[in-house]
């Protein structure tokens, strides 16, 4: 069906869970004139330790169904694992523009004073060749530590759902980011999972020394704004959120989602 001429731009944001809300927040600030559909593949969460072939097939299928249902003007894959795995296949399969999420290694190395950074992501993201290729291309002269976490994404989901996680559990997951060697210590940590900015306040509290926690969401928002020129808004944008499990969010999560505007 042809779009109504004055209809707002529709942006689909996809993640394995609620982590992509950190990206949605920045994109919505950059493009307040747009309408948003947020798709959380909670039925497939977590992605970090699943077989690659099965996960690619799932991501392509879920996003394909969302494109068919909502006819977005642009899709943001607000998930490092999904982007590093399936972005090429998605772009080959569907004509809608895609903006992916990849570890912010280039800006981290450019801004680091000590030239010692850490990339904190899921086990899947930090072990992928895509991530190692970014290091080879952009990290010359910079020591990069890859720190895979099996639990932080789940902790972030729990925190947003009203179930706080113990300090000791989070501290154990980030401990390997902090390295002192050759007179230099880590000064920048790349948050290579969109769930992790949900825990930034906890990271700041538990870090053994101050570092810059690099969130990719502002850069993603800038890219979205570049790809879609400003369009005068029509009717007030309606926000939609869909969980692939079909669940209704429990009260604590519903309250948190309301804080994001849903």
C-alpha positions in Angstrom: 0.0 0.0 0.0 1.5 3.4 -0.9 2.5 5.5 2.0 0.4 8.5 3.0 2.5 11.5 1.8 2.5 13.2 5.2 3.0 10.0 7.2 6.0 10.1 9.5 9.1 8.1 8.7 8.8 4.6 10.2 11.9 3.1 11.8 12.1 -0.5 12.9 14.5 -1.3 15.7 15.5 -4.9 16.4 17.3 -6.6 19.2 17.4 -9.9 21.0 15.8 -8.3 24.0 15.5 -4.9 25.6 19.1 -3.8 25.1 18.2 -2.0 21.9 16.2 0.5 23.9 19.5 2.2 24.6 19.8 2.7 20.8 16.2 3.6 20.4 16.6 6.4 23.0 19.4 8.1 21.0 17.7 7.6 17.6 14.4 9.0 18.8 16.2 12.0 20.2 17.8 12.6 16.8 14.6 11.8 14.8 11.7 12.9 17.0 9.5 13.2 13.9 9.6 9.4 13.2 7.3 6.6 14.1 9.0 3.6 15.8 8.4 -0.1 16.0 10.6 -2.0 18.4 10.9 -5.7 18.0 12.5 -7.7 20.8 13.3 -11.4 20.0 12.9 -12.5 23.6 11.8 -15.9 22.4 15.4 -16.4 21.0 17.2 -14.6 23.9 20.1 -14.8 24.6 22.0 -14.9 21.3 25.5 -15.1 22.7 26.1 -18.9 22.7 23.9 -20.2 19.9 25.2 -21.9 16.8 25.9 -19.4 14.0 23.9 -21.0 11.2 20.8 -21.4 13.2 21.1 -17.9 14.6 21.5 -16.3 11.2 18.4 -18.1 10.0 16.4 -16.9 13.0 17.5 -13.3 12.7 16.8 -13.1 9.0 13.4 -14.7 9.5 12.3 -12.6 12.5 13.4 -9.4 10.8 11.8 -10.4 7.5 8.5 -11.0 9.2 8.7 -7.6 10.9 9.5 -5.9 7.6 6.5 -7.5 6.0 4.2 -6.6 8.9 5.3 -3.0 9.4 6.8 -1.8 6.1 9.5 0.4 7.7 11.6 3.0 5.9 14.7 1.9 7.7 15.8 -0.9 10.0 18.2 -0.5 12.9 19.8 -3.8 14.0 20.5 -2.7 17.5 22.4 -5.8 18.4 26.2 -6.5 17.9 25.8 -10.2 17.6 23.0 -10.0 15.0 24.9 -7.3 13.1 28.2 -9.0 12.9 26.5 -12.3 12.0 23.6 -11.4 9.7 23.8 -7.9 8.4 25.3 -9.0 5.0 22.5 -11.5 4.5 19.8 -9.0 5.6 21.0 -6.5 3.1 21.1 -9.1 0.3 17.6 -10.3 1.1 15.7 -7.1 1.8 15.7 -3.8 -0.1 15.0 -1.6 3.0 18.1 0.3 4.3 19.8 -1.2 7.4 22.0 0.4 10.0 23.9 -2.1 12.1 25.7 -2.1 15.4 29.4 -3.1 15.5 32.1 -2.7 18.2 33.3 1.0 18.3 36.9 0.0 18.1 38.0 2.8 15.7 36.7 5.7 17.9 37.9 4.0 21.1 41.5 3.7 19.8 41.4 7.3 18.4 40.4 8.8 21.7 42.4 6.6 24.1 45.3 8.5 25.8 46.9 5.3 27.2 46.3 3.4 24.0 45.0 0.5 26.0 41.3 -0.3 25.6 39.0 -3.2 26.3 36.1 -4.5 24.2 33.4 -5.8 26.5 30.8 -7.9 24.6 29.1 -11.3 24.5 31.3 -14.3 24.0 29.9 -14.5 20.5 30.8 -10.9 19.5 34.3 -10.9 20.9 35.2 -14.2 19.3 33.9 -13.3 15.8 36.3 -12.7 12.9 34.4 -9.5 12.2 35.6 -8.0 15.5 39.2 -9.1 15.0 39.1 -7.6 11.5 38.1 -4.2 13.0 41.1 -4.5 15.4 43.5 -5.2 12.5 42.1 -2.3 10.5 41.7 0.4 13.2 43.8 -0.5 16.3 47.3 0.1 15.1 49.4 1.3 18.0 46.6 0.4 20.5 46.5 -2.6 22.8 43.0 -4.1 22.6 41.7 -6.6 25.2 38.7 -8.7 24.2 36.5 -9.5 27.2 33.6 -11.9 26.6 30.7 -12.0 29.1 28.2 -14.8 29.3 26.0 -13.1 31.8 25.9 -9.3 31.5 23.1 -9.2 28.9 20.9 -11.4 31.1 21.8 -9.1 34.1 20.7 -6.1 32.1 17.4 -7.7 31.3 16.9 -8.6 34.9 17.7 -5.1 36.1 15.3 -3.4 33.7 12.7 -5.9 34.8 13.0 -4.9 38.4 15.3 -7.7 39.6 18.6 -6.1 40.8 21.8 -8.1 40.4 24.4 -8.2 43.1 27.4 -5.9 42.8 29.8 -8.9 43.1 28.2 -10.6 40.0 28.6 -7.5 37.8 32.1 -6.7 39.1 33.3 -10.2 38.2 32.1 -9.7 34.6 33.9 -6.5 34.1 37.1 -7.2 36.1 39.1 -8.4 33.0 38.6 -5.0 31.3 41.0 -3.4 33.7 44.6 -4.0 32.8 47.8 -2.3 33.9 50.9 -3.3 31.8 54.0 -1.5 30.6 53.1 1.5 32.6 49.7 1.9 30.9 46.3 1.1 32.1 43.0 0.7 30.4 41.3 4.1 29.9 38.4 3.2 27.5 36.0 0.3 27.5 33.9 -0.3 24.3 30.4 -1.5 25.2 30.0 -4.1 22.4 26.5 -5.1 23.4 23.6 -2.8 23.4 22.3 -4.3 26.7 25.4 -3.0 28.5 24.6 0.7 28.6 21.6 -0.2 30.8 24.2 -1.1 33.4 26.4 2.0 33.0 25.7 3.4 36.5 26.7 0.1 38.0 29.9 0.0 36.0 30.8 3.5 37.1 30.3 2.5 40.7 32.2 -0.8 40.5 35.1 0.1 38.2 38.5 0.0 40.0 39.4 3.3 38.3 37.6 5.8 36.0 37.4 4.9 32.3 35.3 6.1 29.4 32.5 3.6 28.7 32.0 4.0 25.0 28.3 3.6 24.0 27.8 3.2 20.2 24.2 4.5 20.3 25.0 8.2 19.5 26.9 7.2 16.4 24.1 4.9 15.3 21.6 7.8 15.7 23.9 10.1 13.6 24.0 7.5 10.9 20.2 7.1 10.9 19.8 10.9 10.6 22.2 10.9 7.6 20.3 8.2 5.8 16.9 9.6 6.3 16.5 13.3 5.6 14.1 15.3 7.9 10.5 14.9 7.0 7.7 17.1 8.4 5.7 15.0 10.9 2.1 14.1 10.2 0.0 12.7 12.9 1.8 12.2 16.3 4.1 9.2 16.1 2.8 6.0 17.6 5.3 3.9 19.4 4.9 0.1 19.2 6.8 -2.7 20.9 6.5 -6.3 20.1 8.0 -9.4 21.9 8.4 -12.5 19.7 7.3 -14.6 22.6 4.0 -12.8 22.5 4.2 -12.1 26.2 2.7 -9.1 28.0 5.5 -7.3 30.0 5.1 -7.8 33.7 4.5 -4.6 35.8 8.1 -3.8 36.6 9.2 -4.1 33.0 6.1 -2.2 31.8 7.0 0.6 34.1 10.6 0.7 32.7 9.3 0.6 29.1 7.0 3.6 29.9 10.2 5.4 30.9 11.4 5.0 27.3 8.0 6.3 26.0 6.3 2.9 25.2 
